[in-house]
């Protein structure tokens, strides 16, 4: 495993990031300062998933290896795995259909996990499975299984289309498939559910509003009587806590103060929370601009963008190439759900500039290094000057 970890480190480690960390997360050259959050980038679960994928390529060097979707939500890492010959069995253009897998094939389950249905299919095909599912995700699975055993409906705070939420939802029905779940995205949807819990409502309207976000046969008149909250581990902690509070209060009001029909369980992962807390801490000092680096489909990264956007100009970029010039920045717009080009004057002029950088749990340090160097380059400072500082 040491050889594998050395290979991974060679691909993704950054001496510049290590250098800035050693300077307490702040590097100033001339009139330009770059600040790094105290916690950012790869978490343990992501490192483990990547290590296992690299190890699989070494151990099964003469066999076909397939990945279910993406190992994590970062295009740089997924491109690297593809370059290593790891193929795909998910999406619109899979390299192989699941029904065509054999015992000679190796399949990697990504860090988000996958559904019980797909796991059963892999078992039927007899292929070798390398499961890289994050331990925090499996903790949530254990909780929703318990809810199902006790006849409690799982209310999952998450994105119904996200791989992790799909995997969790598939376990919310229990081993006999008789349990139920409802996926709730935000506080607006939470309030709708709370109103239904207290006052009832139009059943068909409810089911239409949450189409593709509930278990088969879900009946809000029946299945909201006993509820337990879980969540996609990469959601915004403050929003999950508020969702729990509102749902718990609604059940308590309906049940005239009784609390036995409401359960909750804190399932935001530690790494997600560390990165959110570190950003809040960094925001205590004034900055001119915040760059959040990561894959556009990364849930935990998008939460960092939301936090930063409430305090200062914040741009969600995939890599340093998004910084086109001192003014032009290509970035992902969360509200429009696509990449856009914006213009900022924050980096212009001779006045001192402070730029904050953070990254989600799936972003490798080499991308953060490139972003740091690009900022200094645009401000007229060479990479040699950065590494020598």
C-alpha positions as CSV (number, residue, x, y, z in Angstrom):
1,X,0.0,0.0,0.0
2,X,3.0,2.3,0.5
3,X,3.7,2.2,-3.2
4,X,0.1,3.1,-4.0
5,X,0.1,6.0,-1.6
6,X,3.3,7.3,-3.1
7,X,1.8,7.1,-6.5
8,X,-1.3,9.0,-5.4
9,X,0.8,11.6,-3.6
10,X,2.9,12.1,-6.8
11,X,-0.2,12.8,-8.8
12,X,-2.0,15.1,-6.3
13,X,0.4,16.5,-3.7
14,X,1.4,20.2,-3.8
15,X,4.6,21.7,-2.3
16,X,3.1,25.2,-2.6
17,X,0.1,24.2,-0.6
18,X,2.4,22.7,2.1
19,X,4.4,25.9,2.0
20,X,1.4,28.1,2.6
21,X,0.1,25.8,5.3
22,X,3.4,26.1,7.1
23,X,2.9,29.9,7.0
24,X,-0.4,29.6,8.9
25,X,-2.4,29.6,5.7
26,X,-1.3,33.1,4.6
27,X,1.2,34.0,1.9
28,X,1.9,37.7,1.1
29,X,4.2,38.8,-1.7
30,X,4.3,42.5,-2.4
31,X,0.7,43.8,-2.4
32,X,-0.9,40.4,-2.9
33,X,-2.0,38.1,-0.2
34,X,-3.5,34.6,-0.6
35,X,-5.2,33.0,2.3
36,X,-6.1,29.3,2.6
37,X,-8.7,27.9,4.9
38,X,-7.3,25.8,7.7
39,X,-9.2,22.7,6.4
40,X,-9.8,22.1,2.7
41,X,-9.3,19.5,0.0
42,X,-9.1,15.7,0.3
43,X,-10.7,14.1,3.3
44,X,-9.8,10.7,4.7
45,X,-12.8,9.0,2.9
46,X,-11.7,10.5,-0.5
47,X,-8.1,9.5,0.1
48,X,-9.1,6.0,1.0
49,X,-11.3,5.7,-2.1
50,X,-8.6,6.9,-4.4
51,X,-6.0,4.6,-2.7
52,X,-8.2,1.6,-3.2
53,X,-8.8,2.4,-6.9
54,X,-5.1,2.8,-7.5
55,X,-4.4,-0.4,-5.6
56,X,-7.0,-2.3,-7.6
57,X,-5.2,-1.3,-10.8
58,X,-2.0,-2.7,-9.4
59,X,-3.4,-5.9,-7.9
60,X,-5.7,-6.7,-10.9
61,X,-3.2,-5.5,-13.6
62,X,-4.4,-8.1,-16.2
63,X,-8.1,-7.7,-15.6
64,X,-10.7,-5.2,-16.8
65,X,-11.7,-2.8,-14.0
66,X,-14.9,-0.8,-14.1
67,X,-16.0,2.1,-12.0
68,X,-19.7,2.9,-11.1
69,X,-19.9,6.5,-12.3
70,X,-17.3,8.7,-10.7
71,X,-15.0,7.7,-7.8
72,X,-15.5,11.2,-6.4
73,X,-16.9,14.4,-7.8
74,X,-13.8,15.8,-9.3
75,X,-13.0,15.7,-13.0
76,X,-9.2,15.8,-12.5
77,X,-9.2,12.6,-10.4
78,X,-11.7,10.8,-12.7
79,X,-9.6,11.7,-15.8
80,X,-6.6,10.2,-14.1
81,X,-8.4,6.9,-13.3
82,X,-9.5,6.8,-16.9
83,X,-6.0,7.3,-18.1
84,X,-5.0,4.3,-15.9
85,X,-7.4,2.2,-17.9
86,X,-10.3,2.1,-15.4
87,X,-13.5,1.9,-17.4
88,X,-17.1,2.9,-16.6
89,X,-20.3,1.0,-16.2
90,X,-22.6,3.9,-15.5
91,X,-24.1,6.8,-17.4
92,X,-25.3,7.1,-21.0
93,X,-22.3,5.6,-22.7
94,X,-21.0,2.8,-20.4
95,X,-17.9,0.8,-21.5
96,X,-19.9,-2.3,-20.6
97,X,-23.4,-3.2,-19.6
98,X,-23.8,-4.6,-16.1
99,X,-25.6,-7.6,-17.6
100,X,-22.4,-8.4,-19.6
101,X,-20.1,-8.4,-16.5
102,X,-18.4,-11.7,-15.7
103,X,-16.5,-13.2,-12.7
104,X,-13.3,-12.0,-14.5
105,X,-14.3,-8.4,-14.1
106,X,-13.5,-6.0,-11.2
107,X,-16.0,-3.3,-10.2
108,X,-15.2,-0.3,-8.0
109,X,-18.0,1.1,-5.9
110,X,-17.4,4.9,-5.5
111,X,-17.1,6.8,-2.2
112,X,-20.8,7.7,-2.3
113,X,-21.8,4.1,-2.3
114,X,-24.4,2.7,-4.7
115,X,-27.9,1.3,-4.4
116,X,-28.8,-2.1,-3.0
117,X,-30.3,-3.0,-6.4
118,X,-27.1,-2.5,-8.2
119,X,-25.1,-4.3,-5.5
120,X,-27.4,-7.3,-5.9
121,X,-26.8,-7.3,-9.7
122,X,-23.0,-7.2,-9.2
123,X,-23.3,-10.2,-6.8
124,X,-25.4,-12.1,-9.4
125,X,-22.7,-11.5,-12.0
126,X,-20.0,-12.8,-9.6
127,X,-17.5,-10.1,-10.3
128,X,-14.9,-8.9,-7.9
129,X,-16.2,-5.8,-6.0
130,X,-13.9,-3.2,-4.5
131,X,-16.1,-1.2,-2.2
132,X,-14.7,2.3,-1.4
133,X,-17.9,3.6,0.3
134,X,-17.1,6.2,2.9
135,X,-17.6,5.1,6.5
136,X,-19.7,8.2,7.3
137,X,-22.1,7.2,4.6
138,X,-22.4,3.7,5.9
139,X,-23.2,5.1,9.3
140,X,-26.2,6.9,7.8
141,X,-27.3,3.6,6.1
142,X,-27.2,1.9,9.5
143,X,-29.5,4.5,10.9
144,X,-32.1,4.5,8.1
145,X,-32.2,0.6,8.3
146,X,-33.0,0.9,11.9
147,X,-35.8,3.4,11.1
148,X,-37.3,0.9,8.7
149,X,-37.2,-1.9,11.2
150,X,-39.1,0.3,13.7
151,X,-41.7,1.4,11.1
152,X,-40.3,4.9,11.0
153,X,-40.2,6.8,7.7
154,X,-36.8,8.3,6.8
155,X,-36.9,12.0,5.9
156,X,-33.6,12.5,4.1
157,X,-32.2,16.0,3.8
158,X,-30.4,15.8,0.4
159,X,-30.5,15.9,-3.3
160,X,-32.7,13.2,-4.7
161,X,-30.5,12.9,-7.8
162,X,-27.2,12.6,-5.9
163,X,-25.5,9.1,-5.8
164,X,-25.2,9.1,-2.1
165,X,-28.8,10.0,-1.5
166,X,-30.0,7.3,-3.9
167,X,-27.8,4.8,-2.1
168,X,-29.2,5.8,1.3
169,X,-32.8,5.9,0.0
170,X,-32.4,2.3,-1.3
171,X,-31.6,1.2,2.3
172,X,-34.4,3.2,3.9
173,X,-36.9,0.6,2.8
174,X,-35.3,-2.1,4.9
175,X,-34.5,-5.7,3.9
176,X,-38.1,-6.5,3.2
177,X,-38.7,-3.4,1.1
178,X,-41.6,-2.3,3.3
179,X,-40.1,0.9,4.8
180,X,-40.5,4.4,3.3
181,X,-38.5,7.5,2.7
182,X,-39.0,11.1,1.5
183,X,-36.1,13.2,0.2
184,X,-36.4,16.9,1.2
185,X,-34.0,19.4,-0.5
186,X,-34.3,22.6,1.4
187,X,-36.2,24.6,4.0
188,X,-38.9,25.6,1.6
189,X,-39.7,21.9,1.0
190,X,-39.4,21.3,4.7
191,X,-42.0,23.9,5.5
192,X,-44.4,22.3,3.0
193,X,-43.9,18.9,4.7
194,X,-44.4,20.5,8.1
195,X,-47.7,22.0,7.1
196,X,-48.8,18.6,5.8
197,X,-47.8,17.0,9.0
198,X,-49.8,19.4,11.1
199,X,-52.8,20.1,8.9
200,X,-52.9,17.4,6.1
201,X,-53.5,18.5,2.6
202,X,-53.9,17.5,-1.0
203,X,-52.3,14.0,-1.3
204,X,-51.9,14.1,-5.0
205,X,-50.3,17.5,-5.0
206,X,-47.8,16.3,-2.4
207,X,-46.9,13.3,-4.4
208,X,-46.5,15.4,-7.5
209,X,-44.3,17.9,-5.7
210,X,-42.0,15.1,-4.5
211,X,-42.1,13.0,-7.6
212,X,-38.9,10.9,-7.8
213,X,-38.1,11.8,-4.2
214,X,-40.1,9.2,-2.3
215,X,-40.3,5.5,-1.9
216,X,-42.7,3.4,-4.0
217,X,-46.2,3.4,-2.5
218,X,-45.4,6.4,-0.3
219,X,-48.6,7.8,1.3
220,X,-48.1,11.2,3.1
221,X,-51.3,10.6,5.1
222,X,-49.9,7.4,6.5
223,X,-46.1,7.7,6.3
224,X,-45.6,11.0,8.0
225,X,-47.0,9.8,11.3
226,X,-43.7,8.4,12.5
227,X,-40.6,10.1,11.0
228,X,-36.9,10.1,11.5
229,X,-34.4,12.5,10.0
230,X,-31.2,11.5,8.2
231,X,-29.2,13.4,5.6
232,X,-26.8,13.3,2.8
233,X,-23.5,13.7,4.6
234,X,-22.4,16.7,2.5
235,X,-25.2,19.1,3.1
236,X,-25.0,22.4,5.0
237,X,-25.0,21.6,8.7
238,X,-27.0,24.7,9.8
239,X,-29.7,23.9,7.2
240,X,-29.9,20.3,8.4
241,X,-30.2,21.4,12.0
242,X,-33.0,23.9,11.1
243,X,-34.8,21.3,9.1
244,X,-34.7,18.9,12.1
245,X,-36.0,21.7,14.4
246,X,-38.9,22.5,12.1
247,X,-39.9,18.9,11.5
248,X,-39.6,18.1,15.2
249,X,-41.7,21.1,16.2
250,X,-44.4,20.2,13.6
251,X,-44.7,16.7,14.9
252,X,-44.8,17.9,18.5
253,X,-47.6,20.4,17.7
254,X,-49.6,17.8,15.9
255,X,-49.2,15.3,18.7
256,X,-50.1,17.8,21.4
257,X,-46.5,18.0,22.8
258,X,-45.6,14.3,22.5
259,X,-42.2,13.6,21.0
260,X,-42.1,9.8,20.5
261,X,-43.1,10.0,16.8
262,X,-39.9,12.0,15.9
263,X,-36.3,10.8,15.7
264,X,-33.2,12.6,14.6
265,X,-29.6,11.6,14.1
266,X,-26.6,13.9,13.3
267,X,-25.1,12.6,10.1
268,X,-23.1,15.5,8.6
269,X,-19.7,14.0,8.1
270,X,-16.8,15.4,10.1
271,X,-14.7,16.5,7.1
272,X,-17.7,18.4,5.6
273,X,-18.2,20.1,9.0
274,X,-14.5,20.9,9.4
275,X,-14.4,22.6,6.0
276,X,-17.5,24.6,6.7
277,X,-16.2,25.7,10.1
278,X,-12.8,26.6,8.7
279,X,-14.4,28.8,6.1
280,X,-16.5,30.6,8.7
281,X,-13.3,31.2,10.7
282,X,-11.5,32.6,7.6
283,X,-14.4,34.9,6.9
284,X,-13.8,36.7,10.2
285,X,-11.0,38.5,8.5
286,X,-11.7,40.9,5.6
287,X,-10.9,39.6,2.0
288,X,-11.6,41.0,-1.4
289,X,-12.5,37.8,-3.1
290,X,-13.1,34.1,-2.4
291,X,-12.4,31.3,-4.8
292,X,-13.9,27.9,-4.1
293,X,-12.1,25.2,-6.1
294,X,-13.8,21.8,-7.0
295,X,-16.0,19.8,-9.2
296,X,-19.2,21.5,-10.2
297,X,-21.2,18.5,-9.2
298,X,-19.7,18.3,-5.7
299,X,-22.3,18.8,-3.0
300,X,-20.0,19.6,-0.2
301,X,-18.1,22.1,-2.4
302,X,-21.4,23.9,-3.3
303,X,-22.2,24.4,0.4
304,X,-18.9,26.3,0.7
305,X,-19.9,28.5,-2.2
306,X,-23.2,29.3,-0.5
307,X,-21.5,30.2,2.8
308,X,-18.9,32.4,1.1
309,X,-21.5,34.1,-1.2
310,X,-23.3,35.5,1.8
311,X,-20.2,37.5,2.9
312,X,-18.2,38.5,-0.2
313,X,-17.8,38.1,-3.9
314,X,-17.4,34.3,-4.3
315,X,-16.5,32.3,-7.4
316,X,-16.9,28.5,-7.8
317,X,-14.1,27.4,-10.2
318,X,-13.0,24.0,-11.4
319,X,-9.4,24.9,-11.8
320,X,-6.9,27.7,-12.4
321,X,-7.8,28.0,-16.1
322,X,-11.1,29.6,-15.0
323,X,-9.1,32.7,-14.1
324,X,-8.9,34.1,-17.6
325,X,-7.4,37.5,-16.7
326,X,-7.4,40.0,-13.8
327,X,-11.0,40.7,-14.5
328,X,-12.5,37.7,-16.3
329,X,-13.5,34.7,-14.3
330,X,-15.3,31.6,-15.6
331,X,-17.3,30.0,-12.8
332,X,-20.3,27.8,-12.0
333,X,-23.5,29.7,-11.1
334,X,-25.4,27.6,-8.5
335,X,-28.7,29.3,-9.2
336,X,-28.5,29.0,-13.0
337,X,-26.9,25.5,-12.7
338,X,-24.3,26.1,-15.5
339,X,-20.9,27.7,-16.1
340,X,-20.9,31.5,-16.7
341,X,-18.4,34.2,-17.3
342,X,-18.3,37.2,-14.8
343,X,-16.1,40.2,-14.4
344,X,-14.6,41.5,-11.2
345,X,-12.3,44.4,-10.4
346,X,-11.1,42.9,-7.1
347,X,-7.7,41.9,-8.6
348,X,-7.1,45.1,-10.5
349,X,-4.9,48.0,-9.5
350,X,-1.9,48.5,-7.3
351,X,-3.8,48.5,-4.0
352,X,-3.3,45.5,-1.6
353,X,-5.4,42.5,-2.5
354,X,-6.5,39.6,-0.3
355,X,-7.8,36.5,-2.0
356,X,-9.2,33.6,0.0
357,X,-9.1,30.0,-1.3
358,X,-10.9,26.9,-0.1
359,X,-11.9,23.6,-1.7
360,X,-14.2,20.8,-1.1
361,X,-13.3,17.3,0.2
362,X,-12.9,16.0,-3.3
363,X,-10.4,18.6,-4.6
364,X,-6.7,17.6,-5.0
365,X,-4.0,19.9,-3.7
366,X,-2.4,20.2,-7.1
367,X,-5.4,22.1,-8.4
368,X,-5.2,24.4,-5.4
369,X,-1.5,25.0,-6.1
370,X,-2.3,25.9,-9.7
371,X,-4.9,28.4,-8.5
372,X,-2.5,30.0,-6.0
373,X,0.2,30.4,-8.7
374,X,-2.3,31.8,-11.2
375,X,-3.4,34.5,-8.8
376,X,0.1,35.6,-8.2
377,X,0.9,35.4,-12.0
378,X,-2.0,37.6,-12.8
379,X,-0.7,40.1,-10.3
380,X,2.7,40.1,-11.9
381,X,4.5,37.7,-9.5
382,X,6.3,34.6,-10.9
383,X,5.9,31.1,-9.7
384,X,9.6,31.1,-8.9
385,X,9.0,34.1,-6.5
386,X,6.2,32.1,-4.9
387,X,8.1,29.0,-4.3
388,X,11.1,31.0,-3.0
389,X,9.1,33.0,-0.5
